[in-house]
Amino acid sequence: MRVLVVEDEPDLRRQVSQALSEAGYSVDEAPDGEEGEFLGDTEPYDAVVLDLGLPKVDGITVLNHWRQAGRDMPVLILTARDSWNEKVSGFDAGADDYLTKPFHMEELLARVRALIRRTAGHATPILECGPVEFDTRSGKVTMSGTTVSLTAHELKVLSYFIHHQGRVLSQTELIEHIYDQDFDRDSNTIEVFIARLRKKLAPEMIKTHRGRGYSMSPPGETV
Amino acid sequence: MLGRSVSIRLIMLSVTWIVAALIIGGWVLSQHFRTHVENSFDFGLERHVEEVLSYAEVVDGKVSLRQRPTDPSYLRPLSGWYWEVVVDGVVIDRSRSLWDQLLALKLAPIRGEAVSFFLNGPREEKLRVVAEAFTLPGLDKDIAIYFTGPAHVIDRATEEFTETLIGSLVLLGLGLVAAVMVQVILGLRPLNLVRQKLAAIHSGEVERMSGAFPREVEPLVNDLNKLLDHNAQVIERARTHAGNLAHALKTPLAVLGNEADGMDGSSAAMLREQVQTMNDLVTRHLARARAAGGSGVPGLKADVGEITSGLKRTLQRIHQRKNNGQGVSISLVNVRGQNAVGDHQDIEEMLGNLMDNACKWATSRVRVTAERDDRDVMLHIDDDGPGIPEAQRDDVLQRGKRLDEATPGSGLGLNIVHELAELYHGSLSLGASDLGGLRVSLRLPAA
């Protein structure tokens, strides 16, 4: 899951990015509206944390541009502007959630998690796919009730698969959503992670669709 | 009163002038007419004088009249129409109408010059007299001829004229006063227009003075508009400033709070507590600073329908995870077209806090109802949550105290609403809702 953080205050940006990274997201950062808008336009993010009072281009304007261009990733506005007038214009511009500063980091993480989950069409924080259960809050994975230990990268791949279960995901899509911008991307590593996941869960959990990509679906269901 | 209204002042002054001018004009006219009537009267008498003179003849140094004037008025006894011919103080002839009387003449006319004067006649009636003295050939004395006519003829003619004159002048006066009033009302209409527009601005119907004003009033209107613009700018600037300050203070507070969350021990707890306190203070004072300044600022009107529908959209998204993911259903009743006196953002802030509180406490439903009476618009925010026991309602209202720490921010929100409501001469009250929860009623002056 890739998240973009657009925040001009360096300390806060670092704190938010760090917390999101620790929670298992691949995080890109932008210090101003211009760069934020560019990244949001060009990279496929699963969620955006957007400040409103940004240098160069205001957050509301950035959001408006994205929505006009058809970019529909969930956006959480994180701002010090707490008047109802600003909240209404934030939501009207197309925000999906609104959090005012100061805030508790757990609150931010919970909201980002919920945003991603809802966007993928899941109502509960625990996602299931056949015998596999994934707790989005703790990142805990169980296979038929037994805890499975996964590395950070394996978890990222599994998280993306289980959020989008039942759909064929291309290698490019997986790479784009799993690695942040600065990561040296190598398509082979994806294959390695998938091989490891098949081994740790069950081989039939992740299917290969020749020339198209991979899919994860409960056993017995076909894509 | 005279000093307060320009219209009344103008009308009173004009009426004074009109009355004075008409009285003086009427007096001059009636005097002039009287002189004219007297002159005509005298002219008639003078012709009789000349007639009698032509009848006079001197025989042996004695004067006698060959013939007497034939006008029957001079024959009817004591008619007021008399004549006398006097030579050297002796009456040598007189009209039959004088009967046995003589005119009490004190004045002897000077030769060659007709004089006229008033005299009391034999019956003490007022007479108009024309007298003239002549020299006759063969007579060494002057002959004086007096003719009189009743003065009441002159008086009556003058009176009749004066009556007509007064009638006409009163009519003229009324016409002039009416014209003055029309002029004043029409002439001062731009001022009235200014007053109406000001009233409209005060009630929040319009934001600026618009329309065409005459040159004399235009500078005033322009200055007023500038003042109104300036006011709006000041509010906007204060608001921007407050927003910037919020950003400048709250971001570092967020950083501090996050750092504290990552630390252990008592100092971290203290830090968290202090950050929370500072945040509450910042929120409260910025909310106050943002308030547009209440009803003291003219020209403010807020569309309740627009505000509540905007808030409904927003709040339904904010609270969409409530009620097992079904969210809160917000219904708006009769809010369309309702306007309150006040700044849009201030009213939005009040309603936002109240509706947000209702959504936080509600199980599944929130309803906003607007009611309008003569002066005020009453907004009821109902929810189907737990409500507040009657005994605690005053307490909640007075101190904006948090009754339940589990749902944060409710206390502070209510407090700000209360302060804003008072600023706008409105009021806030709590009651029981027919939905089962709390009913918060906000009364605001209607626009």
Interface residues (C-beta under 8 A of the other chain):
Chain A: E9 D11 L12 Q15 A19 G53 T79 A80 R81 D82 S83 W84 N85 K87 V88 G90 F91 D92 D96 D97 Y98 T100 K101 P102 F103 H104 M105 E106 A114 A123
Chain B: G243 N244 A246 H247 L249 K250 T251 P252 L253 A254 V255 L256 G257 N258 E259 D261 V275 N279 T283 A287 R290 G310 L311 R313 T314 R317 I318 R321 G325 H344 Q345 E348 E349 L351 G352 N353 D356
